[in-house]
Amino acid sequence: MRDNSSRFEVPQEEPQEAKAVDLMSFAAPTQFVTLPSKGKYYPEGHPLKDQESIEVKFMTAKEEDILASQELIKKGVVLDRLIDSLIIDKRLRATDLLVGDRAAIMYAARISAYGPEYQTKFFCRSCSNAVEHEFDLEEIREKEEADFEDLGAEWVDGHWTCVLPSTGVTVAMRLLDGKDEQEIAKFTKKNANRPQGLGALATQLLFIIHSINGETGKAAIMNFVQNMPMRDSKYLRKVHAEVSPSLNTEMEIVCDNCGADQEVELPLSVEFFWPKQ
């Protein structure tokens, strides 16, 4: 957490003569959040290029109002507005951040506001029940960096590239950011009721792929996605998941219902930012 002592004007008096704090000089404390990307995958000129961390403030009543806004929730932009409000560097917007970096800010904000205890339900694979469990958010760590050479991935001109095993084509992939998440949501909603609309996996691939053998046209990419062999599709999704900087949210827990040990992906529910009081 950043030392904000210089941003407070608190007179150094004897205890019995202490004066009231000048509330007009009071500033919310801040913290530095480590970025999973370490700033390596932002383009030149981006404020986060090669920056390993970002300064954000602790949540205040202002952020509580943002989280309580039914209008923002309905529009699906409440988390973007929250991140915008927390970031100290106002050159940045939530949509400018890579997905993994956005997640890091949200976890840090949640911990600073409500503590690391996160009570929610998960599905137990052993007893097949939805079980209430208290997760410790401080156990979340950055995902280990993949062996890119062994994976067959290479960072070239701002994109990850790989050769698909079945078709042998070279695919250049994009790392998704907040703008992409918004576009994917719009695209999914638009195509939801179309008989020939793309499914969730195909939609993800459509946005991940920047080019195929150098071809960047959306129509050509969509045609390839719709006809891609399953082996290539699975490989491409695996490579993209491995090269995307993110957090490891898999946790070893014991089911409180049946006692089974298991590894579960941290479930994100309404209690994450709206915990039960």
Steps between C-alpha positions, in 0.01 A plus 500: 500500500622848419615718789258793497638669810613798294146543372358553850537824689498369855679730749764332712377611845498348844203258538314729740532791260424307180300697245228376266614364164441738210249283312548703181853361472399139563573263210399138452792259550637330192680178416716368218355195328742270317396451138506140372613636161788697659417753228679289238210461258379858473588698186760776498357821641251324726523633860553144629769399250768313702338603830489215751233655721217753503395735779136480606315649793307308762125482447299776666134602524529626142581149377220355712260729316637376167448136603147581615400668174227290338542697178870409471426138593227480235732647236773251595760773563504510881843335532649724231377807688635358824849446354492846338428651840779306674784567255719795605645565153207662321662446160380142540155351461385156612450402136869572429615220731567140411250255648745353752608845621136604546443189711799580721359845575157358582639241743719759671206741529275233643757400763566860605127572530360186663800291601627174347212285626261415217193293591327341201392165359693257280395175333662197661601238244496228766158541663341697211368767733523878501699558817549822695869571554719786618784565256815695588567750218856555624583150374465621140834518323620591153489221245841350427642606166475228238792347312427687177749304291357167613149635441588602146411866555704805403446873565530675164411862421259537789323164462546141612542266206474123467461239227184292519565123505235384249482772236857624542395866473671771703268686732579833666306546825401807696503532878153617598437826684198673647382631163502144365291379793241767420501410129466128575201571724334714229572242229366214714180689580450594135542141380314329786176449305651430159470134390839511329666719761841411641515314831704614800822319405490611136430859609802490729720379214365769268621770739826325592622459141672801349607335175526165324802464272509880499132541403323742736157524334216425743296307242793269422577449869135423579485244219816334629368496858176335388687229309807453719576138596432433867863409561609846382228672700598328824870565439443869425290552812759318710787711368309823549412407859864416575650819353241736651638657819253441780446383856482143620160477668501123550486411868552183699207463738319241708126464441319596819222257410679172413862570600642438151826676405482669163630785288234748392496814289403792722131560425402862436155573636299802607664475845836603354426873503168475681585280801229398742506718807 
